[in-house]
Amino acid sequence: MSRIPVVVIGAGQAGLAVSRCLTGQGADHVVVERGRIAERWRSARWDSLRLLTPNWMSRLPAWSYPGPDPDGYMTAPELVSHLEDYAGAFTAPVHENTTVEIVEATAGGLRVVTSQGTWLARNVVVATGTENRAYVPSAASGIDPRIHQLTAGRYQGPDQVPGGGVLVVGASASGAQIADELRRAGRPVVISVGRHARLPRRYRDRDILWWMERAGVLGQTIDQVHDARSARRAPSMQLSGRGYPVGLDALAARGVRLAGRLVAADGQRLSFADDLPATIGGAQARMERLMRTIDGYLAHRGGEGAGPADPPAPFPAPDGPAKLDLRRAGISTVIWATGYQPAYPWLRVPVLDRHGQIAHSRGVTSVPGLYVLGLKFMYRRNSSFIDGVASDARFVAAHLMMRRMAARAQSA
Ligand SMILES: Cc1cc2nc3c(=O)[nH]c(=O)nc-3n(C[C@H](O)[C@H](O)[C@H](O)COP(=O)(O)OP(=O)(O)OC[C@H]3O[C@@H](n4cnc5c(N)ncnc54)[C@H](O)[C@@H]3O)c2cc1C
């Protein structure tokens, strides 16, 4: 068993960001990664995906987008290169193909058992992302086994989906983009719509994310919202970096059939809630609130240089079907774009809350030396975005270094 001050688990943007901060402070550490650097962007993204955040929004500690198109949207392989270049720039101590199997507390620190050996660490930073287990509603088990089912993380493109129609369940960023792509490929598509975030790609002549950053929406902190749990469960944005809108109005205009929330499945027969108008109305209200925040920011700042307000018109919501017979509708595949749930089977320290999530305050857990990064809305709203992880990484690295200094002072 080797001793090491810090083990970081996961070499996505979060693990690399904290590794950069630790390197800057001269802290000896390793980053263990079960696949390769940026593994999720290699193996859990569909082929045509472009980031929904513009290229300039890929800033990490001591790193930013160096290319010629700051307002463009990277493909997943381009982001892999971006993160590989980042790791290379500070010779990040990444151990690839190394899976963490156990983390447990011992008298000497945290024991980290991996597929390649064991470390005894004073500190461990969990940066394993939010996608460790796909959430699939229980209705899935009632669907006829002849219907092909897959999750958004396993979807690659229309050619890999068996012929015929597709039901996409979930209308956040992934569900809306996948439904759009399948429809463009000529497939009959039904999308089951739950809570979602409607947004125009551009507002007042700028990318909506530019305004959200400027107006302080992305930087809002968890103590500024009145319901932290609900804020952390906010759906991802119905945006695409591929140059066309993927809002429900656009999908419907392209022939995608909209349905309410899927509530039950019995073989080939599915039932949906009659909540489509209410869900669409809620998303419209939240979008209008955001526009008012942006307009308020502009009014305060003077408004120079901004284009005219051009909010998308309200979308007259259809009622949606109460029932759908998959066979009659020609649907042979169901794609679950219903999000993720936490999964830490290897973490044998008592830090999980009743929802199975790691309890923390700005990434610091109640177990001395155990930290977490990359979760949704950790401190700022954008903490699980590429562009948002830096401030959490700096905070965690600073806390960890203080802890090391205190331990050294005590033993001196
Ligand atoms: C479809 C999709 C599109 C997205 N698009 C954008 C976007 O456009 N812009 C944006 O800012 N954000 C986007 N996000 C959100 C976010 O940036 C990504 O989810 C990102 O991958 C999170 O980075 P991370 O470092 O926190 O976690 P991850 O990238 O998930 O990295 C965690 C790493 O930990 C490793 N790991 C897990 N368990 C273990 C273990 N036991 N032992 C060792 N290693 C382990 C994994 O292999 C993985 O490489 C998107 C998310 C999804 C799902």
PDBQT file of the ligand as one rigid body, heavy atoms in Angstrom, charges set to zero:
ROOT
HETATM    1  C1  LIG A 501     -25.303  14.581 -22.953  1.00  0.00    +0.000 C 
HETATM    2  C2  LIG A 501     -24.630  15.623 -22.093  1.00  0.00    +0.000 A 
HETATM    3  C3  LIG A 501     -24.221  16.802 -22.669  1.00  0.00    +0.000 A 
HETATM    4  C4  LIG A 501     -23.604  17.785 -21.893  1.00  0.00    +0.000 A 
HETATM    5  N1  LIG A 501     -23.245  18.945 -22.494  1.00  0.00    +0.000 NA
HETATM    6  C5  LIG A 501     -22.622  19.894 -21.766  1.00  0.00    +0.000 A 
HETATM    7  C6  LIG A 501     -22.212  21.113 -22.371  1.00  0.00    +0.000 A 
HETATM    8  O1  LIG A 501     -22.464  21.358 -23.548  1.00  0.00    +0.000 OA
HETATM    9  N2  LIG A 501     -21.556  22.014 -21.610  1.00  0.00    +0.000 N 
HETATM   10  C7  LIG A 501     -21.283  21.808 -20.292  1.00  0.00    +0.000 A 
HETATM   11  O2  LIG A 501     -20.671  22.661 -19.655  1.00  0.00    +0.000 OA
HETATM   12  N3  LIG A 501     -21.697  20.665 -19.688  1.00  0.00    +0.000 NA
HETATM   13  C8  LIG A 501     -22.357  19.712 -20.383  1.00  0.00    +0.000 A 
HETATM   14  N4  LIG A 501     -22.759  18.552 -19.762  1.00  0.00    +0.000 N 
HETATM   15  C9  LIG A 501     -22.620  18.457 -18.298  1.00  0.00    +0.000 C 
HETATM   16  C10 LIG A 501     -21.190  18.140 -17.780  1.00  0.00    +0.000 C 
HETATM   17  O3  LIG A 501     -20.240  19.038 -18.280  1.00  0.00    +0.000 OA
HETATM   18  C11 LIG A 501     -20.771  16.724 -18.097  1.00  0.00    +0.000 C 
HETATM   19  O4  LIG A 501     -21.681  15.841 -17.491  1.00  0.00    +0.000 OA
HETATM   20  C12 LIG A 501     -19.351  16.390 -17.652  1.00  0.00    +0.000 C 
HETATM   21  O5  LIG A 501     -19.004  15.120 -18.155  1.00  0.00    +0.000 OA
HETATM   22  C13 LIG A 501     -19.164  16.389 -16.127  1.00  0.00    +0.000 C 
HETATM   23  O6  LIG A 501     -17.775  16.356 -15.850  1.00  0.00    +0.000 OA
HETATM   24  P1  LIG A 501     -17.202  15.701 -14.500  1.00  0.00    +0.000 P 
HETATM   25  O7  LIG A 501     -15.731  15.794 -14.531  1.00  0.00    +0.000 OA
HETATM   26  O8  LIG A 501     -17.909  16.278 -13.317  1.00  0.00    +0.000 OA
HETATM   27  O9  LIG A 501     -17.681  14.189 -14.583  1.00  0.00    +0.000 OA
HETATM   28  P2  LIG A 501     -17.406  13.104 -15.728  1.00  0.00    +0.000 P 
HETATM   29  O10 LIG A 501     -17.075  13.701 -17.021  1.00  0.00    +0.000 OA
HETATM   30  O11 LIG A 501     -18.572  12.173 -15.650  1.00  0.00    +0.000 OA
HETATM   31  O12 LIG A 501     -16.091  12.392 -15.195  1.00  0.00    +0.000 OA
HETATM   32  C14 LIG A 501     -16.094  11.460 -14.139  1.00  0.00    +0.000 C 
HETATM   33  C15 LIG A 501     -15.045  10.418 -14.435  1.00  0.00    +0.000 C 
HETATM   34  O13 LIG A 501     -14.979   9.535 -13.306  1.00  0.00    +0.000 OA
HETATM   35  C16 LIG A 501     -14.705   8.238 -13.790  1.00  0.00    +0.000 C 
HETATM   36  N5  LIG A 501     -15.120   7.274 -12.761  1.00  0.00    +0.000 N 
HETATM   37  C17 LIG A 501     -16.380   7.013 -12.351  1.00  0.00    +0.000 A 
HETATM   38  N6  LIG A 501     -16.347   6.064 -11.382  1.00  0.00    +0.000 NA
HETATM   39  C18 LIG A 501     -15.051   5.733 -11.188  1.00  0.00    +0.000 A 
HETATM   40  C19 LIG A 501     -14.385   4.804 -10.339  1.00  0.00    +0.000 A 
HETATM   41  N7  LIG A 501     -15.051   4.030  -9.463  1.00  0.00    +0.000 N 
HETATM   42  N8  LIG A 501     -13.037   4.726 -10.406  1.00  0.00    +0.000 NA
HETATM   43  C20 LIG A 501     -12.338   5.519 -11.265  1.00  0.00    +0.000 A 
HETATM   44  N9  LIG A 501     -12.935   6.407 -12.102  1.00  0.00    +0.000 NA
HETATM   45  C21 LIG A 501     -14.266   6.511 -12.062  1.00  0.00    +0.000 A 
HETATM   46  C22 LIG A 501     -15.505   8.147 -15.081  1.00  0.00    +0.000 C 
HETATM   47  O14 LIG A 501     -14.965   7.177 -15.954  1.00  0.00    +0.000 OA
HETATM   48  C23 LIG A 501     -15.382   9.569 -15.641  1.00  0.00    +0.000 C 
HETATM   49  O15 LIG A 501     -14.345   9.701 -16.589  1.00  0.00    +0.000 OA
HETATM   50  C24 LIG A 501     -23.373  17.566 -20.504  1.00  0.00    +0.000 A 
HETATM   51  C25 LIG A 501     -23.786  16.349 -19.935  1.00  0.00    +0.000 A 
HETATM   52  C26 LIG A 501     -24.401  15.393 -20.717  1.00  0.00    +0.000 A 
HETATM   53  C27 LIG A 501     -24.848  14.091 -20.066  1.00  0.00    +0.000 C 
ENDROOT
TORSDOF 0
